[in-house]
Amino acid sequence: MRFLARSLTALFLAALTAGLLAWAVQITWAALDERAARESGGPPGRERVLAANVTRAEFAEITPILTAFGEVRARRVLELRAPVGGRVVALAEGFEEGGQVDEGQLLLRVDTSAAEALLAVAEADVSGAEAELRDAQRGLELAQAELEGALAQRDLQMQAMQRQRDLLDRGVGSAAGVEAAELTMSSAEQTILTQRGAVAQAETRVDSARLAIARAQIERDQTQRDLDDHRLVAEFSGQLSDVSVLRGGLVSPNEQVATLIDPAELEVAFRLSAAQHARLLDGNGDLVGAPVRAVLDVLGLDVTASGTITREAAAVGEGQTGRLVFATLDDPRGFRPGDFVRIEVEEPPLPRAIRLPARALSAQGEVLVLGDGDRLEQVSVELLRRQGDDVLVRGQIAGREVVTERTLALGAGIRVRPLRNDGSASEQAAMVALDPERRARLKAIVEANARIPSDVKARMLARLDQDEVPAEMIERLEARAGG
């Protein structure tokens, strides 16, 4: 066992010694390579310059566009229902799914035989009541004439009684004659009372006849309305939907037979977040009539319509968030109720705003701007709105050039070669005249690089043999050599 332990220890020490010797050889070889590189007079390492797209930031009054999604709805929708039951005996020519109808057009008619019979009976009742009224009026006239005759007869009897009393006073007449005249006078008074009762009865009969006429006319009008209810008429011009009846079919009272939609009166309902809704309020907290644009994507072809915000829902709705807003569409041709559309709302203009590509802004609200010597500086800005692939910001960057696309390689202090939007990047397009020594060094770099294909290498060597070479090509070769 002691022999085995010593053998293993000796093997371990031998392996450790071999490793240390290999490490020493590697360090020595690296030092010799570094010395050879210094003595060879190769180019020193250079700072790597990256290309970056830049744009100039300018203040402007920008109208933000708020984007939402909503549904097209009809402002005028009428459920067509059969007011009475029966068999459909007449149907309009265009009474079908998608059919166009005009205001006042007869859409359908239910069998009216029973209703017409009832109307005839009601009209007969009215005629009978009117005849009864005429008879009662004639009876009233006769009763009034008899009353007038009784009054005249009383006046004559009163005169006769007065003469008898005068004769009795002069001693010519008799008491019996006066009594007879008084009895006759009393009988005339009784006749007048009887005739007045007859007149009252005649007047009551006239009133009853008039009431009977009124009841008969009410019944006739109701029957006429029932007859009219057998006809279904379009209340406004529009298109039919959900048609569920055919000529000859049976319908029950209040059965829905179709839906009438006005395609010219459409609106769009869309939901906004509380923050978006707040941006559309005026100083009094009321919703402004902001212009909107509804966009319907039909196989890549956009159907658009302009409109105006008119109102908002009174309640948020159970399980919902934000605000439900409605906007009328001015010319909704091509739209149909139920279409899912994109809504673009014009917000109030933002003064002194700057539009930049969204990729220019970091998550921390910072942008990279060109400083002295084309070195990048990091500046904080205020994010106002996001507009698709752009952002609207505000900050101390007006008049300065901003990097439009941030990458991991770009940061504060990095020197870049700016590529401007107008495509006139002078450094990119600049041609550099090479001296023989620099030309030879660059050609050596190209020839020594085994990763460059032979045909590409030949073209690069041909370009280096020219009097002027693109600056971008020179910088890449020198950066590759320095790396």
C-alpha positions in Angstrom: 0.0 0.0 0.0 2.9 2.4 0.8 4.4 1.7 -2.6 1.1 2.4 -4.4 0.6 5.7 -2.5 4.1 6.9 -3.4 3.7 5.9 -7.0 0.5 7.9 -7.3 2.2 10.9 -5.7 5.1 10.7 -8.1 2.7 10.6 -11.1 0.8 13.6 -9.8 4.0 15.7 -9.3 5.1 14.6 -12.8 1.8 15.8 -14.4 2.0 19.1 -12.5 5.5 19.7 -13.7 4.5 19.0 -17.3 1.6 21.5 -17.0 3.8 24.2 -15.6 6.3 23.7 -18.4 3.6 24.0 -21.0 2.3 27.2 -19.5 5.8 28.6 -19.5 6.2 27.7 -23.1 2.9 29.4 -24.0 3.8 32.6 -22.2 7.2 32.7 -23.9 5.6 32.1 -27.3 3.1 34.9 -26.8 5.9 37.3 -25.7 7.9 36.4 -28.8 4.8 37.0 -31.1 4.2 40.4 -29.5 7.8 41.5 -29.9 7.8 40.3 -33.5 4.6 42.3 -34.1 6.2 45.5 -32.7 9.4 45.0 -34.6 7.5 44.4 -37.9 6.3 48.0 -38.0 2.6 47.0 -38.5 -0.2 49.7 -38.1 -1.2 50.5 -34.6 -4.8 49.7 -33.4 -7.3 52.4 -34.4 -10.7 53.4 -32.9 -13.6 51.6 -34.5 -16.0 54.0 -36.2 -19.6 52.8 -36.7 -22.1 54.1 -39.3 -25.3 55.4 -37.9 -28.4 56.9 -39.5 -29.2 60.3 -38.2 -32.0 62.9 -38.7 -32.3 66.5 -37.7 -34.8 67.2 -34.9 -37.0 70.2 -35.6 -39.9 71.7 -33.5 -43.3 71.7 -35.2 -47.0 71.8 -34.3 -48.1 68.2 -34.8 -51.6 66.8 -34.7 -51.4 63.4 -33.0 -53.5 60.6 -34.4 -55.1 58.3 -31.8 -55.7 54.8 -33.1 -58.5 52.5 -31.9 -60.8 49.8 -33.2 -64.5 49.7 -33.2 -67.7 48.4 -34.8 -70.0 50.0 -37.4 -73.5 50.4 -36.2 -76.8 51.6 -37.8 -78.3 54.7 -36.3 -81.8 53.9 -37.6 -82.8 50.2 -37.2 -86.5 49.2 -37.2 -87.8 45.7 -36.5 -90.7 45.1 -38.8 -93.4 43.1 -37.0 -96.8 41.9 -38.1 -99.4 43.8 -36.0 -102.0 41.1 -36.6 -102.0 37.5 -37.5 -103.2 35.8 -40.7 -102.1 34.8 -44.1 -99.8 37.0 -46.2 -101.7 37.8 -49.4 -99.4 40.5 -50.8 -95.7 41.1 -50.7 -93.6 43.9 -52.1 -91.3 43.1 -55.1 -88.1 43.9 -53.2 -89.2 42.3 -49.9 -86.1 40.0 -49.6 -82.7 39.9 -47.9 -80.8 43.1 -48.9 -83.8 44.5 -50.8 -84.0 48.3 -51.1 -87.3 49.9 -50.1 -88.6 53.4 -50.1 -90.3 55.4 -47.4 -94.1 54.8 -47.5 -93.9 51.7 -49.7 -96.3 48.9 -49.0 -94.2 45.9 -47.8 -96.8 43.3 -47.1 -100.5 42.8 -46.5 -102.3 40.2 -44.4 -105.7 38.9 -45.4 -108.3 41.6 -44.6 -111.6 39.8 -45.2 -112.6 39.6 -41.5 -111.5 43.1 -40.8 -113.4 44.5 -43.8 -116.6 42.7 -42.6 -116.2 44.2 -39.1 -115.6 47.6 -40.6 -118.8 47.3 -42.6 -120.8 46.4 -39.5 -119.2 49.3 -37.6 -120.2 51.7 -40.4 -123.8 50.3 -40.3 -123.8 51.0 -36.6 -122.8 54.5 -37.2 -125.5 55.0 -39.8 -128.1 53.5 -37.4 -127.0 55.8 -34.6 -127.2 58.8 -36.9 -130.8 57.8 -37.9 -131.7 57.5 -34.3 -130.4 61.0 -33.7 -132.4 62.4 -36.5 -135.6 60.7 -35.2 -134.8 62.0 -31.7 -134.3 65.5 -33.0 -137.7 65.4 -34.8 -139.3 64.2 -31.6 -137.7 67.1 -29.8 -139.0 69.5 -32.3 -142.6 68.1 -31.9 -142.4 68.2 -28.1 -141.2 71.8 -28.3 -144.1 72.7 -30.6 -146.6 71.1 -28.4 -145.1 73.0 -25.4 -145.5 76.2 -27.3 -149.2 75.4 -28.1 -149.8 74.6 -24.4 -148.3 77.9 -23.4 -150.6 79.7 -25.9 -153.6 77.8 -24.6 -152.7 78.8 -21.0 -152.5 82.4 -22.0 -156.0 82.2 -23.6 -157.4 80.5 -20.5 -155.9 83.2 -18.3 -157.6 85.9 -20.3 -160.9 84.0 -20.0 -160.5 83.7 -16.3 -159.8 87.3 -15.9 -162.9 88.3 -17.9 -165.1 86.1 -15.6 -163.7 87.8 -12.6 -164.3 91.2 -14.1 -167.9 90.2 -14.8 -168.3 88.9 -11.3 -167.0 92.2 -9.9 -169.6 94.2 -12.0 -172.4 91.8 -10.8 -173.0 90.5 -14.3 -171.1 87.2 -14.0 -171.5 84.3 -11.6 -169.2 82.5 -9.2 -169.7 79.3 -11.1 -168.3 80.8 -14.3 -165.2 82.0 -12.4 -164.7 78.6 -10.9 -165.0 76.9 -14.3 -162.5 79.3 -15.8 -160.1 78.6 -12.9 -160.4 74.9 -13.5 -159.7 75.3 -17.1 -156.7 77.4 -16.3 -155.4 74.7 -13.9 -155.8 72.1 -16.6 -153.8 74.3 -19.0 -151.0 74.6 -16.4 -151.0 70.8 -16.0 -150.7 70.4 -19.8 -147.7 72.7 -19.9 -146.0 70.7 -17.2 -146.7 67.5 -19.2 -145.3 69.0 -22.4 -142.2 70.3 -20.6 -141.6 66.7 -19.4 -142.0 65.5 -23.0 -139.4 68.1 -24.2 -137.0 66.9 -21.5 -137.4 63.3 -22.6 -136.8 64.3 -26.2 -133.7 66.2 -25.3 -132.4 63.2 -23.4 -133.1 61.0 -26.3 -131.1 63.3 -28.6 -128.2 63.3 -26.1 -128.3 59.5 -26.0 -128.4 59.3 -29.8 -125.4 61.6 -30.0 -123.5 59.4 -27.5 -124.5 56.3 -29.5 -123.0 58.0 -32.6 -119.8 58.8 -30.8 -119.4 55.2 -29.6 -120.2 53.8 -33.0 -117.7 56.2 -34.6 -115.0 55.1 -32.1 -115.8 51.5 -32.9 -115.6 52.2 -36.6 -112.3 54.1 -36.2 -110.8 51.2 -34.2 -112.0 48.7 -36.8 -110.4 50.9 -39.5 -107.1 50.9 -37.6 -107.3 47.2 -37.3 -107.9 47.0 -41.0 -104.9 49.4 -41.6 -102.8 47.2 -39.4 -103.1 44.4 -42.0 -100.8 46.6 -44.1 -97.1 47.0 -43.3 -95.5 50.2 -44.7 -91.8 51.3 -44.7 -91.3 54.1 -42.2 -88.1 55.3 -44.0 -86.0 54.3 -47.0 -83.4 51.6 -46.4 -82.5 48.0 -46.8 -84.1 44.8 -45.5 -82.4 42.3 -43.4 -83.4 39.1 -41.5 -86.4 38.5 -43.9 -88.4 35.5 -42.6 -91.7 35.6 -44.5 -93.0 34.6 -47.9 -96.3 35.3 -49.8 -98.9 32.8 -48.7 -97.3 32.2 -45.3 -99.0 32.6 -42.0 -97.8 35.1 -39.4 -98.8 35.5 -35.8 -99.4 38.8 -34.1 -96.2 40.8 -33.3 -94.1 38.3 -35.2 -90.8 39.8 -36.6 -90.8 39.5 -40.3 -87.7 41.6 -41.2 -85.4 44.4 -40.1 -85.2 47.7 -41.9 -81.8 49.4 -41.8 -80.9 52.9 -43.1 -77.5 52.4 -44.8 -77.0 56.2 -45.0 -77.2 56.7 -41.3 -74.2 54.8 -39.8 -72.0 55.4 -36.8 -69.0 53.7 -35.3 -68.7 52.7 -31.7 -65.2 52.3 -30.3 -63.6 52.1 -26.8 -60.9 54.4 -25.5 -58.8 54.1 -22.4 -59.3 56.6 -19.6 -56.0 58.4 -20.6 -57.0 58.6 -24.3 -60.5 59.8 -23.4 -59.0 62.5 -21.2 -57.0 63.9 -24.1 -60.3 64.5 -26.0 -61.9 66.6 -23.3 -62.2 70.4 -23.4 -61.8 72.8 -20.5 -65.2 72.1 -19.2 -64.7 68.3 -19.2 -67.0 67.8 -22.2 -66.1 65.5 -25.1 -64.9 67.6 -28.1 -66.3 66.8 -31.6 -62.9 65.6 -32.8 -62.7 64.5 -36.5 -62.3 60.7 -37.0 -61.4 58.5 -39.9 -62.8 55.0 -40.2 -60.7 52.5 -42.2 -61.9 49.1 -43.4 -59.3 46.8 -44.8 -60.8 44.8 -47.7 -58.2 42.5 -49.1 -55.5 45.1 -48.9 -57.8 47.9 -50.3 -58.7 50.5 -47.6 -62.3 51.7 -47.6 -62.4 55.0 -45.6 -65.0 57.4 -44.3 -64.6 60.6 -42.3 -66.8 61.4 -39.3 -67.1 63.3 -36.1 -67.3 62.2 -32.5 -70.8 63.0 -31.2 -71.3 61.4 -27.8 -70.1 58.8 -25.3 -71.9 56.1 -23.3 -73.4 57.1 -20.0 -71.9 54.0 -18.2 -68.7 52.0 -18.5 -70.5 48.7 -18.6 -70.1 45.6 -16.5 -66.7 44.0 -16.9 -65.5 46.8 -19.2 -62.9 49.5 -18.9 -62.3 52.8 -20.5 -65.0 54.8 -22.3 -67.3 53.8 -25.1 -67.4 56.6 -27.7 -69.6 57.1 -30.7 -68.9 58.9 -34.0 -71.2 59.5 -36.9 -69.9 58.8 -40.4 -70.5 61.4 -43.1 -70.3 59.3 -46.2 -70.4 55.6 -45.2 -70.5 54.1 -48.7 -68.9 50.7 -48.6 -69.5 50.1 -44.9 -72.1 47.8 -43.4 -73.4 47.4 -39.8 -71.1 44.9 -38.0 -67.9 45.9 -39.8 -64.8 45.9 -37.6 -62.8 49.0 -38.5 -59.8 50.9 -37.5 -60.5 54.4 -36.1 -58.1 57.3 -36.4 -59.0 60.2 -34.2 -57.3 63.6 -34.5 -56.3 64.9 -31.1 -55.7 68.5 -30.3 -52.5 69.8 -31.9 -49.3 69.6 -29.9 -47.1 72.7 -30.1 -43.3 72.5 -30.2 -43.2 68.7 -30.7 -40.6 66.7 -32.4 -41.3 63.6 -34.5 -38.7 60.8 -34.4 -38.6 57.1 -35.3 -39.7 54.9 -32.5 -36.3 53.0 -32.6 -34.5 56.3 -31.7 -36.0 56.3 -28.2 -34.7 54.0 -25.4 -36.9 52.5 -22.7 -35.5 55.1 -20.3 -36.7 58.0 -22.5 -33.3 58.9 -23.9 -32.0 59.5 -27.4 -28.5 59.6 -28.9 -27.4 62.9 -30.5 -24.3 63.9 -32.4 -21.8 65.9 -30.4 -18.4 67.3 -31.1 -16.3 65.2 -33.4 -19.3 63.0 -34.3 -19.3 61.5 -30.9 -22.6 60.4 -29.4 -24.3 62.1 -26.5 -27.2 60.8 -24.5 -30.1 63.2 -23.9 -33.3 62.7 -22.0 -36.6 63.7 -23.7 -40.3 63.7 -22.8 -42.4 61.2 -24.6 -45.7 62.8 -25.7 -47.3 60.2 -28.0 -46.5 57.0 -29.9 -47.7 57.2 -33.5 -47.2 53.9 -35.2 -43.5 53.6 -36.0 -42.8 57.1 -34.8 -42.8 58.9 -31.5 -43.6 62.5 -30.6 -41.1 63.9 -28.0 -40.2 67.2 -26.5 -36.8 68.1 -25.2 -33.5 70.1 -25.6 -32.6 68.5 -28.9 -34.1 70.9 -31.5 -31.7 71.6 -34.3 -29.4 68.6 -33.4 -29.0 65.4 -35.3 -30.5 62.3 -33.6 -29.6 58.7 -34.2 -32.7 57.1 -35.8 -31.9 53.5 -34.9 -30.3 52.6 -31.5 -28.3 49.4 -31.4 -26.3 47.7 -28.6 -23.1 48.9 -30.2 -24.0 52.6 -30.0 -23.8 54.5 -26.8 -22.6 57.8 -25.3 -19.0 58.6 -26.3 -19.0 56.4 -29.3 -17.7 58.0 -32.5 -19.9 57.4 -35.5 -20.0 58.1 -39.2 -23.4 59.8 -39.7 -25.6 58.7 -42.6 -28.1 61.4 -43.2 -31.6 61.1 -44.5 -30.8 62.9 -47.7 -28.3 60.3 -48.7 -25.5 62.8 -48.9 -23.3 61.3 -46.2 -20.0 62.9 -47.3 -17.8 60.6 -45.4 -19.6 57.6 -46.8 -19.2 58.8 -50.4 -15.8 60.4 -49.9 -12.9 59.1 -52.0 -9.4 59.0 -50.5 -6.1 59.2 -52.4 -3.7 56.7 -51.1 0.1 57.0 -50.8 2.1 54.0 -52.0 3.1 52.9 -48.4 -0.5 52.9 -47.2 -1.7 51.3 -50.4 0.8 48.4 -50.0 -0.2 47.9 -46.4 -3.9 47.7 -47.2 -3.2 45.2 -50.1 -1.2 43.1 -47.6 -4.2 43.1 -45.2 -6.5 41.9 -48.0 -4.2 39.2 -49.2 -3.5 37.9 -45.7 -7.2 37.6 -44.9 -8.2 34.0 -45.7 -11.9 34.6 -45.0 -12.3 36.9 -48.1 -13.4 34.9 -51.2 -10.9 35.0 -54.1 -13.2 36.8 -56.5 -14.1 39.5 -53.9 -10.4 39.7 -53.0 -9.5 40.3 -56.7 -12.1 43.2 -56.9 -10.8 44.7 -53.7 -7.2 44.6 -54.9 -8.3 46.2 -58.2 -10.0 49.0 -56.3 -6.9 49.6 -54.2 -4.8 50.0 -57.3 -7.0 52.9 -58.4 -6.0 56.5 -57.6 -8.9 57.1 -55.2 -10.5 54.5 -53.0 -13.8 54.8 -51.0 -13.1 56.0 -47.4 -15.5 53.3 -46.1 -13.5 50.5 -47.6 -10.3 51.9 -46.1 -11.8 52.3 -42.6 -13.1 48.7 -42.7 -9.8 47.3 -43.7 -7.8 49.2 -41.1 -10.4 48.4 -38.4 -10.1 44.7 -39.3 -6.3 44.9 -39.1 -6.5 46.7 -35.8 -8.9 44.1 -34.4 
